[in-house]
Structure formats: C-alpha cells, structure tokens
C-alpha cells in the first residue's frame, strides 16, 4: 500500500492532495483511526465528509475505527509506522514529549476561536514546526483547532485561578499544563474518553475541556459548574500519515489543492466554534451553571499566565529544542495577521 494509494486521494479531498498513480484493480483499503465517540466533531467530519470523498469513484475503500478501537491516542505514531492505521488523529499534548514545540499552540490566551487556532496551526505545521514532524517521520495532513477550554467541576464554582487551587483536574496534556500546576491545580492527564468515569468516581474533581465536545463525553451528567470561555489550554489536533507509506507526498500543495486545504481547516475550526455554543446549551439544559467571568476575573487569569510563554520556551530550549523561540515568534506574527 505504498504509491498506489496516492492517486485516489488526489481527486478525493483537498486535505489529501496527492499525486495520481492507481492501478485499476480492486479498491485499495485504507484504515482511519481515532479516539472519538459518535457525536464528536472529528467523528462526524470523518463519517460525513472524509470517507465519502475518499471512496468517491470506487478506487478506495475506507475502514474507520473510532473510539480507540485500534489503540490509544498516546500510541498513534507507532500505529502509523507499524501499519496498524494508515491515517490517524493525534492531539500533541497526549503524545508527551513527541511534539514538544507544537504545544506552544496550547499556551493560554493565544487564540480566541477554533477557526483562528486551526488556521495558524496549519501554517505552523508547514513552517517552523515541520522539523518536529520530519523527525517523527510523519506528515501533518490537516489541522483542527478548538475554542478556549473551560473548567468543568462537579460542584465547585471556579471564576479565578485561586478557586481552582487544590482541585484534581484533567488537563490538556503536555508542557502547557505547567501553567495549571503553577496555579496549584493537581493535573491528572488521561484521554477524553476516560473523563466521565473518572469524574463520576471522584478520581477527578473536574476537567479542563471545551463545551463543543463535552456532550459527546456526557460531561453534563457528572459536572454542574463551568466557566464562561476561560482563556486557557487550547490544544490542537492533526490528521497525520507516514510520508514513506504514502510514497508521493509533495512538500507543498499546488494551486487549487492548497486553497481547498485551507477551506477544510477553516471549516473544521468553524464547526468547533458552532458546537461550542450548542454544547453550552446542552450543559444549561441539563441543570448546569455557566459562570460568566467579569473583567476582573479575566484579568486574574491573564495575570496568572503572563509568564507562561517565556517559562515554556526556556524549558524547551533547556531540553535542546533550539527552534522553540523562533516558532513562538512566528506564531505571534501569524495569529496577529488578518
């Protein structure tokens, strides 16, 4: 399944714009894997858009394995290299230490919407972060960005960082969680699929998560308090493949394919933003309370994380990732661009 896959993908969807060279035989089977349940943004996008596009013309047959059927997200890079999956989704914060500088995208207060984050992330993936993926032998095909995370708790009202001190919260993963630890929060990392049971059993007091996909994880059933657009922990995710397995991935995307790729990234971010509002309605309808932050509350969060970027950059530089500062500088330029 090397160069034969490439051609069918070229015409199928912008996110998979590869060169064409497919044998006119039986459909080529490819496997897509992720960790998301039915109802999640990524799950719905794969089912409604990605699979039909790939299978159009009958040259490719997709087998989709959601909800960790082919393994945990933490093992996704090995799954790609080992051929367990051909295309897979990963949140950089979950693969601890594998995409360290990518986690700069998860610093609090950087992006105001999922669309904004996804657009910048895709440019970063093709630019200063590419060295990170080249080392892993993977190719970022398309990016996904979420709106700002909220703090969901079983009962505790959280409006300022001091309110969260001592709580056991699930974080976004990766180095960006240092900000939460500095605020005195006991960060416990786990896949989103395990949040419900952990909160239900009291292993967690709550989670840092987003309204957009909270209903898919039934958080409205086990939490009753949430913040209103707290500016923190905004992770990015990506669909990825191993370049060697594709055999014909170009370094860039020509002409209209590049434009369609941008459209795909924007559309994903927009859907996250839309569902963020829908998720809030679900939470409220289930009897939850969304605590609106005052300007003073928002300033308290900004004050708490104002040193987070520099701390994170120095930490990465100390670990030998000398491109961290350049990547952060480029991210600031891109996020400020219209």
C-alpha positions in Angstrom: 0.0 0.0 0.0 2.7 2.5 -1.0 2.5 4.6 -4.1 -0.8 3.1 -5.2 -2.8 5.0 -2.5 -1.7 8.4 -3.7 -3.8 8.9 -6.9 -7.2 8.2 -5.5 -6.6 10.7 -2.7 -5.6 13.5 -5.1 -9.1 14.0 -6.6 -11.0 12.8 -3.5 -10.4 15.6 -1.0 -8.3 18.7 -0.6 -6.8 17.6 2.7 -5.3 14.6 0.9 -3.9 16.2 -2.2 -1.5 13.6 -3.5 -0.2 12.7 -7.0 -2.1 10.2 -9.2 -1.0 6.7 -9.9 -3.6 4.0 -9.1 -3.9 0.5 -10.5 -7.3 -0.2 -12.0 -8.0 -3.2 -9.8 -9.9 -3.9 -6.7 -10.4 -0.9 -4.3 -7.4 -0.1 -2.1 -8.3 -0.4 1.6 -7.1 2.2 4.0 -7.7 2.4 7.7 -8.5 5.6 9.6 -8.3 5.6 13.3 -9.0 8.0 16.2 -10.2 8.0 19.8 -13.5 9.9 19.4 -17.0 8.7 20.1 -20.1 9.2 17.9 -21.2 12.8 18.1 -17.7 14.3 18.4 -16.8 16.9 15.8 -14.0 14.8 14.4 -16.1 11.6 14.3 -18.9 13.4 12.4 -16.5 15.0 10.0 -14.8 11.7 9.1 -18.1 10.0 8.6 -20.0 12.8 6.7 -17.1 14.3 4.7 -13.8 12.5 4.7 -14.9 8.9 4.0 -17.4 9.7 1.2 -14.8 11.9 -0.5 -12.1 9.2 -0.3 -14.5 6.5 -1.6 -15.8 8.5 -4.5 -15.0 6.8 -7.8 -14.7 3.4 -6.2 -10.9 3.2 -6.1 -10.5 3.4 -2.3 -12.4 1.6 0.4 -12.1 3.1 3.9 -12.4 1.3 7.1 -13.0 3.6 10.0 -12.0 2.7 13.6 -13.2 5.4 16.1 -13.2 5.3 19.9 -9.8 3.7 20.4 -10.6 0.5 18.5 -7.0 0.3 17.2 -5.3 1.5 20.3 -4.9 4.6 22.5 -4.0 8.0 21.1 -0.8 8.0 23.0 0.4 5.2 20.7 -0.8 6.7 17.4 2.7 7.4 16.0 3.8 3.8 16.5 0.4 2.7 15.0 1.1 4.7 11.8 4.7 3.4 11.4 3.6 -0.1 12.1 0.7 -0.1 9.6 -2.0 -0.5 12.2 -3.6 2.6 10.8 -2.9 4.5 7.5 -4.3 7.8 8.7 -4.8 8.7 12.3 -5.6 11.7 14.6 -3.4 12.9 17.4 -3.6 15.7 19.9 0.1 16.8 20.5 -0.4 17.2 24.2 -1.3 13.5 24.5 1.9 12.2 23.0 4.1 13.6 25.7 7.5 14.8 24.6 7.0 13.7 21.0 5.8 17.1 19.6 7.0 19.4 22.4 7.2 22.7 20.5 3.8 22.1 18.9 2.5 22.6 22.5 3.3 26.3 22.2 0.0 26.4 20.4 -1.7 25.3 23.7 -0.4 28.2 25.7 -3.3 30.1 27.4 -4.7 33.2 26.0 -3.3 32.9 22.4 -6.4 32.3 20.3 -10.0 33.4 20.5 -11.6 30.7 18.4 -11.1 27.3 16.9 -11.0 28.7 13.4 -8.2 31.1 14.4 -6.2 28.4 16.0 -6.6 25.8 13.2 -5.6 28.3 10.6 -2.4 29.3 12.4 -1.6 25.7 13.3 -1.7 24.6 9.7 0.7 27.4 8.7 3.0 26.5 11.6 2.9 22.8 10.5 4.2 23.7 7.1 6.7 26.2 8.5 8.7 26.3 11.8 7.1 23.2 13.3 7.8 21.0 10.3 11.2 19.9 11.6 9.3 18.3 14.6 7.2 16.1 12.3 10.1 15.3 10.0 12.0 13.8 13.0 9.0 11.6 13.7 8.6 10.5 10.1 5.0 11.8 9.8 3.2 14.3 7.6 0.5 16.6 9.0 -2.3 16.4 6.5 -4.8 18.8 8.1 -5.2 20.6 11.4 -8.0 21.0 13.9 -8.3 23.8 16.5 -10.7 24.2 19.4 -12.1 27.2 21.1 -10.7 28.1 24.6 -11.2 25.4 27.2 -13.4 25.8 30.2 -13.2 24.4 33.7 -15.9 21.9 34.4 -16.3 20.8 38.0 -18.6 18.6 39.9 -19.7 21.3 42.3 -17.0 23.9 42.9 -17.5 27.3 41.3 -14.3 28.4 39.6 -14.0 32.0 38.4 -10.4 32.9 39.1 -7.3 30.7 39.4 -7.4 30.8 43.2 -10.8 29.0 43.0 -9.1 26.0 41.2 -6.2 25.7 43.7 -6.1 22.1 45.1 -8.6 20.7 42.6 -7.9 17.5 40.7 -8.4 18.4 37.1 -7.8 16.7 33.8 -5.5 19.0 31.8 -5.0 19.4 28.1 -1.7 17.4 28.2 1.9 18.4 27.5 4.1 21.2 28.8 1.2 23.7 28.6 -0.2 22.1 31.7 2.7 23.6 33.7 0.5 26.8 33.9 -2.2 24.8 35.7 0.3 23.3 38.0 1.8 26.7 38.8 -1.7 27.8 39.8 -1.8 25.0 42.4 -4.0 22.6 40.4 -3.4 18.9 40.7 -3.2 18.0 37.0 -4.1 14.4 36.1 -3.8 13.6 32.4 -6.0 11.0 30.7 -7.7 10.5 27.3 -11.0 12.4 27.0 -12.8 9.0 26.7 -11.9 8.3 30.4 -13.1 11.6 31.8 -16.7 10.7 32.5 -15.9 7.7 34.7 -13.0 9.5 36.5 -15.3 12.4 37.5 -18.2 10.0 38.4 -15.9 8.0 40.7 -14.3 11.1 42.3 -10.8 10.4 40.8 -11.2 13.9 39.3 -12.9 17.0 40.7 -13.4 18.2 37.2 -11.8 18.7 33.8 -10.3 21.4 31.6 -12.3 20.8 28.4 -14.5 22.5 25.9 -18.2 22.9 25.5 -18.1 21.8 21.9 -17.4 18.2 22.6 -18.5 18.0 26.3 -21.9 16.5 25.3 -20.2 13.7 23.3 -18.4 12.7 26.6 -21.6 13.2 28.7 -19.9 15.8 31.0 -23.3 17.4 31.6 -24.2 14.3 33.5 -21.3 14.4 36.0 -20.4 18.1 36.3 -22.7 21.0 37.3 -20.3 24.1 37.1 -18.4 25.5 34.2 -16.6 28.7 33.4 -17.5 31.0 30.5 -14.7 31.0 27.9 -11.8 30.8 30.3 -8.6 31.7 28.4 -6.5 28.7 28.8 -5.3 25.4 27.3 -6.4 25.4 23.7 -4.9 22.3 22.2 -4.6 21.5 18.5 -5.0 18.2 16.8 -3.9 16.8 13.4 -4.6 14.0 11.0 -1.3 12.5 10.1 0.4 9.9 7.9 3.8 8.5 7.4 5.4 10.1 4.3 7.3 6.9 3.4 4.0 5.0 3.3 2.4 7.5 1.0 5.4 7.4 -1.2 4.4 10.6 -3.2 3.6 13.4 -0.8 4.9 16.7 -2.0 6.4 19.2 0.3 3.7 21.6 -0.6 0.3 21.6 -2.2 -0.1 23.2 -5.6 -2.7 25.6 -6.8 -6.4 24.9 -6.0 -5.5 22.0 -3.8 -3.7 24.4 -1.4 -6.8 26.6 -1.4 -9.1 23.7 -0.7 -6.9 22.5 2.1 -7.3 25.9 3.7 -11.0 25.7 3.3 -11.0 22.3 5.1 -9.0 23.7 8.0 -11.3 26.7 8.3 -14.4 24.6 8.1 -13.3 22.3 10.9 -12.5 25.3 13.2 -15.8 26.9 12.4 -17.7 23.7 13.3 -15.9 23.6 16.6 -16.9 27.2 17.3 -20.5 26.5 16.4 -20.7 23.4 18.6 -19.1 25.3 21.4 -22.3 27.3 21.6 -24.5 24.3 21.2 -22.6 22.4 23.9 -23.2 25.3 26.3 -27.0 25.0 25.7 -26.8 21.2 26.4 -25.0 21.9 29.7 -27.5 24.5 30.8 -30.5 22.3 29.8 -29.1 19.5 32.0 -29.1 21.8 35.0 -25.6 23.1 34.9 -24.4 26.6 35.6 -22.1 28.5 33.4 -20.3 31.2 35.4 -19.6 34.3 33.4 -16.3 35.9 34.2 -16.1 39.6 35.0 -13.3 41.8 33.6 -11.6 41.5 36.9 -11.8 37.7 36.7 -10.4 37.6 33.2 -7.5 39.9 34.3 -6.8 37.4 37.2 -6.3 34.7 34.6 -4.2 36.9 32.4 -2.0 37.8 35.4 -1.6 34.2 36.3 -0.4 33.0 32.9 1.6 36.1 31.7 4.9 34.4 32.3 3.9 31.1 30.9 5.3 31.6 27.3 8.8 32.5 28.5 8.9 29.7 31.0 7.8 27.2 28.4 10.3 28.5 25.8 13.2 28.3 28.3 12.2 24.8 29.3 12.2 23.6 25.7 15.5 25.4 25.0 17.0 23.6 28.0 15.8 20.3 26.5 17.6 21.0 23.3 14.7 22.3 21.2 16.5 25.4 19.9 13.8 26.3 17.4 11.2 26.9 20.2 11.7 30.7 20.4 11.6 31.1 16.6 8.4 29.1 16.5 6.8 31.2 19.2 7.8 34.4 17.4 6.4 33.1 14.1 3.2 32.1 15.9 2.7 35.6 17.2 3.1 37.0 13.7 0.6 34.5 12.2 -2.0 34.9 14.9 -1.9 38.7 14.5 -2.3 38.5 10.8 -5.8 39.2 9.3 
